[in-house]
Amino acid sequence: MAANYKVLSIDEMVKPGEVTGIERFYRHRIKTKGGVILTVDISEKDFTAEKAAPILEARAVEADKILKL
């Protein structure tokens, strides 16, 4: 099954954590099949191909549904 999005870029981001010193997350810019460009932040623990793909897919599908309203 083809993805409903294309990853345009990934940036590693760092912010001060509430409990720990530093928290890392990954900011993905994606373009949906409908042409919507989104920014999706994914936590460091979810930054694997297997975990990130369904997150990005869900956001892309939802954005394209909203675009059709």
TIMI-2910 file (N, C-alpha, C, CB; in pm, 1 decimal, decimal comma, always signed):
<rs>
+----------+----------+----------+----------+----------+----------+----------+----------+----------+----------+----------+----------+------+
!      n_x !      n_y !      n_z !     ca_x !     ca_y !     ca_z !      c_x !      c_y !      c_z !     cb_x !     cb_y !     cb_z ! resn !
+----------+----------+----------+----------+----------+----------+----------+----------+----------+----------+----------+----------+------+
!    +84,0 !   -117,9 !     +0,0 !     +0,0 !     +0,0 !     +0,0 !    +88,9 !   +124,7 !     +0,0 !    -95,8 !     -0,5 !   +122,1 !  Met !
!    +58,9 !   +215,7 !    -87,9 !   +138,3 !   +337,9 !    -98,3 !   +100,0 !   +434,7 !    +13,3 !   +118,8 !   +404,4 !   -236,5 !  Ala !
!   +197,1 !   +505,7 !    +62,3 !   +172,9 !   +604,3 !   +168,2 !    +92,2 !   +721,1 !   +111,8 !   +307,1 !   +654,9 !   +228,9 !  Ala !
!    +12,8 !   +783,7 !   +195,6 !    -66,5 !   +900,1 !   +157,0 !     +8,4 !  +1030,1 !   +181,7 !   -198,2 !   +901,4 !   +232,6 !  Asn !
!   +140,3 !  +1020,2 !   +193,3 !   +222,9 !  +1137,1 !   +221,1 !   +364,5 !  +1112,8 !   +172,1 !   +222,6 !  +1170,1 !   +371,4 !  Tyr !
!   +439,4 !  +1222,5 !   +161,9 !   +582,1 !  +1216,0 !   +130,7 !   +654,0 !  +1299,1 !   +235,2 !   +613,2 !  +1267,3 !    -15,2 !  Lys !
!   +759,0 !  +1245,9 !   +293,7 !   +837,4 !  +1320,1 !   +392,1 !   +927,6 !  +1418,1 !   +317,0 !   +922,0 !  +1223,2 !   +482,9 !  Val !
!   +914,7 !  +1546,6 !   +350,9 !   +995,3 !  +1650,0 !   +287,8 !  +1124,2 !  +1676,2 !   +364,6 !   +915,6 !  +1778,1 !   +275,7 !  Leu !
!  +1114,7 !  +1673,7 !   +497,7 !  +1234,1 !  +1695,7 !   +580,1 !  +1209,7 !  +1645,1 !   +720,9 !  +1272,8 !  +1845,4 !   +582,8 !  Ser !
!  +1319,3 !  +1621,0 !   +792,3 !  +1315,2 !  +1581,4 !   +932,8 !  +1421,6 !  +1663,6 !  +1005,0 !  +1339,3 !  +1425,7 !   +951,0 !  Ile !
!  +1380,7 !  +1730,7 !  +1112,6 !  +1473,6 !  +1808,2 !  +1194,0 !  +1472,3 !  +1754,7 !  +1336,1 !  +1437,6 !  +1958,6 !  +1191,8 !  Asp !
!  +1591,4 !  +1736,1 !  +1393,0 !  +1600,4 !  +1698,5 !  +1533,3 !  +1588,5 !  +1825,7 !  +1615,9 !  +1734,1 !  +1622,4 !  +1564,3 !  Glu !
!  +1498,1 !  +1825,1 !  +1713,2 !  +1473,1 !  +1941,5 !  +1796,4 !  +1501,8 !  +1905,1 !  +1942,3 !  +1326,7 !  +1992,0 !  +1778,9 !  Met !
!  +1541,8 !  +2004,4 !  +2020,1 !  +1571,8 !  +1984,3 !  +2161,6 !  +1498,3 !  +2091,8 !  +2240,5 !  +1726,4 !  +1989,1 !  +2189,2 !  Val !
!  +1438,5 !  +2049,9 !  +2353,5 !  +1373,0 !  +2145,9 !  +2442,3 !  +1400,0 !  +2106,3 !  +2586,4 !  +1220,0 !  +2152,9 !  +2414,8 !  Lys !
!  +1391,7 !  +2201,2 !  +2677,8 !  +1409,7 !  +2166,9 !  +2819,3 !  +1295,9 !  +2077,1 !  +2865,7 !  +1416,8 !  +2294,8 !  +2906,7 !  Pro !
!  +1330,0 !  +1972,7 !  +2937,1 !  +1229,0 !  +1881,4 !  +2986,2 !  +1178,3 !  +1921,0 !  +3123,4 !  +1283,3 !  +1741,9 !  +2990,2 !  Gly !
!  +1057,6 !  +1880,9 !  +3155,1 !  +1001,2 !  +1910,6 !  +3286,8 !  +1066,4 !  +1824,6 !  +3394,7 !   +849,3 !  +1888,3 !  +3286,2 !  Glu !
!  +1094,8 !  +1699,5 !  +3360,8 !  +1153,6 !  +1607,0 !  +3458,0 !  +1302,4 !  +1588,2 !  +3430,7 !  +1081,1 !  +1470,9 !  +3454,2 !  Val !
!  +1335,2 !  +1563,5 !  +3306,0 !  +1475,0 !  +1542,5 !  +3268,1 !  +1534,3 !  +1674,0 !  +3218,0 !  +1487,2 !  +1431,6 !  +3159,2 !  Thr !
!  +1664,3 !  +1675,1 !  +3198,4 !  +1730,7 !  +1796,0 !  +3153,0 !  +1692,1 !  +1837,9 !  +3013,0 !  +1876,9 !  +1777,7 !  +3159,6 !  Gly !
!  +1696,1 !  +1744,8 !  +2919,0 !  +1670,9 !  +1776,4 !  +2778,1 !  +1580,0 !  +1669,0 !  +2719,1 !  +1804,7 !  +1786,5 !  +2697,5 !  Ile !
!  +1484,1 !  +1713,7 !  +2637,2 !  +1398,9 !  +1620,9 !  +2562,9 !  +1424,5 !  +1642,0 !  +2414,1 !  +1247,0 !  +1641,8 !  +2597,7 !  Glu !
!  +1438,6 !  +1533,0 !  +2342,4 !  +1457,3 !  +1539,8 !  +2197,5 !  +1329,1 !  +1494,4 !  +2129,8 !  +1578,3 !  +1452,6 !  +2151,7 !  Arg !
!  +1298,0 !  +1560,4 !  +2018,0 !  +1187,5 !  +1515,5 !  +1934,5 !  +1224,0 !  +1546,5 !  +1790,8 !  +1052,3 !  +1583,5 !  +1975,2 !  Phe !
!  +1148,4 !  +1490,0 !  +1699,4 !  +1180,8 !  +1500,8 !  +1557,8 !  +1063,6 !  +1563,8 !  +1485,0 !  +1215,1 !  +1362,3 !  +1497,6 !  Tyr !
!  +1089,8 !  +1676,4 !  +1420,0 !   +987,6 !  +1752,2 !  +1348,0 !   +991,9 !  +1709,8 !  +1200,8 !  +1010,1 !  +1907,7 !  +1363,3 !  Arg !
!   +883,8 !  +1648,4 !  +1156,6 !   +870,4 !  +1601,9 !  +1018,4 !   +784,5 !  +1700,4 !   +940,1 !   +808,8 !  +1459,2 !  +1013,2 !  His !
!   +828,8 !  +1739,0 !   +823,5 !   +744,5 !  +1814,4 !   +730,0 !   +702,1 !  +1714,5 !   +624,4 !   +820,4 !  +1940,2 !   +666,2 !  Arg !
!   +570,4 !  +1699,9 !   +607,8 !   +519,2 !  +1605,1 !   +509,8 !   +425,6 !  +1675,6 !   +412,6 !   +446,8 !  +1488,7 !   +579,4 !  Ile !
!   +411,5 !  +1616,4 !   +294,9 !   +316,3 !  +1665,5 !   +195,6 !   +220,1 !  +1551,5 !   +166,3 !   +388,6 !  +1715,6 !    +64,1 !  Lys !
!    +91,1 !  +1578,5 !   +181,2 !    -10,0 !  +1475,6 !   +159,8 !    -39,8 !  +1460,6 !    +11,2 !   -138,5 !  +1509,1 !   +237,1 !  Thr !
!   -112,6 !  +1354,9 !    -22,9 !   -153,0 !  +1336,0 !   -162,6 !   -237,4 !  +1452,0 !   -211,4 !   -230,0 !  +1205,4 !   -178,9 !  Lys !
!   -312,2 !  +1514,5 !   -120,6 !   -396,2 !  +1628,9 !   -156,4 !   -319,7 !  +1759,5 !   -167,1 !   -505,4 !  +1644,4 !    -56,1 !  Gly !
!   -191,2 !  +1758,0 !   -132,3 !   -108,0 !  +1877,3 !   -144,0 !    -91,6 !  +1958,1 !    -16,8 !   -163,5 !  +1964,2 !   -247,3 !  Gly !
!   -148,1 !  +1909,6 !    +93,0 !   -135,5 !  +1978,7 !   +220,7 !     +4,8 !  +1955,4 !   +276,1 !   -243,8 !  +1930,3 !   +321,6 !  Val !
!    +68,8 !  +2061,2 !   +325,1 !   +199,3 !  +2048,0 !   +388,9 !   +178,9 !  +2062,9 !   +539,1 !   +301,6 !  +2154,2 !   +334,3 !  Ile !
!   +222,0 !  +1962,6 !   +614,8 !   +203,1 !  +1957,6 !   +759,0 !   +335,9 !  +1945,1 !   +830,5 !   +112,0 !  +1842,0 !   +797,1 !  Leu !
!   +337,2 !  +1989,5 !   +955,2 !   +448,5 !  +1965,0 !  +1044,8 !   +398,4 !  +1870,9 !  +1153,0 !   +505,1 !  +2098,3 !  +1105,4 !  Thr !
!   +468,0 !  +1759,5 !  +1170,7 !   +428,6 !  +1659,2 !  +1269,6 !   +548,9 !  +1632,2 !  +1359,3 !   +378,1 !  +1526,8 !  +1200,8 !  Val !
!   +531,0 !  +1653,2 !  +1490,7 !   +637,5 !  +1625,4 !  +1586,5 !   +623,5 !  +1483,3 !  +1639,3 !   +634,7 !  +1727,0 !  +1702,8 !  Asp !
!   +734,1 !  +1410,8 !  +1640,7 !   +736,6 !  +1272,3 !  +1688,9 !   +842,8 !  +1262,6 !  +1798,0 !   +766,1 !  +1170,7 !  +1571,7 !  Ile !
!   +804,9 !  +1201,1 !  +1909,2 !   +896,7 !  +1189,3 !  +2022,5 !  +1015,8 !  +1100,5 !  +1987,8 !   +823,4 !  +1133,5 !  +2145,0 !  Ser !
!  +1120,1 !  +1113,6 !  +2067,3 !  +1240,7 !  +1033,7 !  +2044,3 !  +1210,8 !   +884,6 !  +2054,7 !  +1350,3 !  +1072,3 !  +2144,3 !  Glu !
!  +1124,0 !   +845,0 !  +2148,8 !  +1093,2 !   +702,1 !  +2165,9 !  +1014,9 !   +645,8 !  +2047,4 !  +1013,7 !   +680,4 !  +2294,8 !  Lys !
!   +942,9 !   +731,4 !  +1974,3 !   +865,8 !   +686,6 !  +1858,2 !   +938,3 !   +709,4 !  +1726,5 !   +733,0 !   +757,0 !  +1854,9 !  Asp !
!  +1063,5 !   +751,3 !  +1732,0 !  +1138,0 !   +781,6 !  +1610,4 !  +1201,5 !   +654,7 !  +1552,1 !  +1246,2 !   +887,0 !  +1639,2 !  Phe !
!  +1114,6 !   +565,6 !  +1505,7 !  +1154,6 !   +447,9 !  +1428,8 !  +1060,3 !   +439,9 !  +1309,7 !  +1150,2 !   +315,2 !  +1516,1 !  Thr !
!  +1102,0 !   +374,2 !  +1204,9 !  +1017,4 !   +363,4 !  +1086,0 !   +883,8 !   +296,7 !  +1118,7 !  +1089,8 !   +284,5 !   +976,4 !  Ala !
!   +887,8 !   +194,2 !  +1202,7 !   +766,4 !   +119,1 !  +1235,1 !   +667,9 !   +201,7 !  +1317,3 !   +802,2 !     -7,8 !  +1310,6 !  Glu !
!   +717,4 !   +287,0 !  +1406,3 !   +629,1 !   +366,6 !  +1492,2 !   +587,7 !   +499,0 !  +1427,4 !   +697,6 !   +394,3 !  +1624,9 !  Lys !
!   +677,0 !   +560,4 !  +1351,4 !   +647,9 !   +690,7 !  +1292,2 !   +550,7 !   +681,3 !  +1174,6 !   +776,5 !   +756,3 !  +1246,6 !  Ala !
!   +561,3 !   +576,4 !  +1094,8 !   +478,0 !   +564,4 !   +974,5 !   +327,8 !   +574,1 !  +1003,7 !   +507,0 !   +433,0 !   +905,6 !  Ala !
!   +273,7 !   +501,1 !  +1101,6 !   +129,6 !   +514,2 !  +1125,8 !    +88,7 !   +652,0 !  +1179,0 !    +85,3 !   +408,1 !  +1223,4 !  Pro !
!   +176,8 !   +717,4 !  +1252,3 !   +147,5 !   +852,1 !  +1302,4 !   +137,5 !   +948,9 !  +1184,9 !   +256,9 !   +899,3 !  +1403,0 !  Ile !
!   +236,5 !   +943,6 !  +1096,3 !   +237,0 !  +1032,2 !   +979,9 !   +120,2 !  +1001,5 !   +886,8 !   +369,2 !  +1019,6 !   +903,9 !  Leu !
!    +90,7 !   +874,9 !   +867,1 !    -20,5 !   +832,7 !   +780,8 !   -152,7 !   +887,8 !   +833,1 !    -27,0 !   +678,6 !   +771,6 !  Glu !
!   -175,9 !   +874,6 !   +962,2 !   -301,6 !   +921,7 !  +1021,4 !   -317,9 !  +1072,2 !  +1004,9 !   -307,8 !   +884,7 !  +1169,7 !  Ala !
!   -210,8 !  +1146,5 !  +1028,1 !   -218,2 !  +1292,2 !  +1013,1 !   -243,3 !  +1332,0 !   +867,6 !    -88,7 !  +1357,4 !  +1063,6 !  Arg !
!   -179,6 !  +1261,9 !   +773,8 !   -197,9 !  +1292,6 !   +631,9 !   -341,2 !  +1264,7 !   +587,2 !    -99,8 !  +1211,5 !   +546,8 !  Ala !
!   -395,3 !  +1151,6 !   +626,5 !   -532,0 !  +1115,1 !   +588,9 !   -630,8 !  +1216,4 !   +646,5 !   -566,1 !   +972,1 !   +638,2 !  Val !
!   -612,1 !  +1253,3 !   +773,0 !   -703,4 !  +1348,7 !   +837,6 !   -695,8 !  +1486,1 !   +771,0 !   -670,7 !  +1361,2 !   +987,6 !  Glu !
!   -576,2 !  +1530,3 !   +736,1 !   -560,5 !  +1660,7 !   +670,0 !   -630,0 !  +1661,7 !   +534,9 !   -411,8 !  +1695,2 !   +652,6 !  Ala !
!   -618,1 !  +1554,0 !   +458,6 !   -683,8 !  +1547,7 !   +328,0 !   -836,1 !  +1543,4 !   +341,9 !   -635,0 !  +1425,1 !   +250,3 !  Asp !
!   -886,5 !  +1479,2 !   +448,3 !  -1032,4 !  +1479,2 !   +472,7 !  -1080,4 !  +1621,6 !   +502,7 !  -1069,1 !  +1383,7 !   +591,5 !  Lys !
!  -1004,3 !  +1694,3 !   +583,6 !  -1041,3 !  +1831,1 !   +618,0 !  -1033,8 !  +1919,1 !   +494,1 !   -949,9 !  +1886,6 !   +729,6 !  Ile !
!   -936,4 !  +1896,9 !   +409,3 !   -921,4 !  +1975,2 !   +286,4 !  -1045,4 !  +1961,3 !   +196,8 !   -795,0 !  +1930,6 !   +209,6 !  Leu !
!  -1108,3 !  +1844,9 !   +199,6 !  -1225,0 !  +1819,5 !   +114,9 !  -1355,0 !  +1880,8 !   +167,7 !  -1243,5 !  +1671,8 !    +99,2 !  Lys !
!  -1353,1 !  +1937,0 !   +288,2 !  -1476,1 !  +1995,1 !   +345,5 !  -1524,2 !  +2114,0 !   +265,6 !  -1453,2 !  +2037,3 !   +490,1 !  Leu !
+----------+----------+----------+----------+----------+----------+----------+----------+----------+----------+----------+----------+------+
</rs>
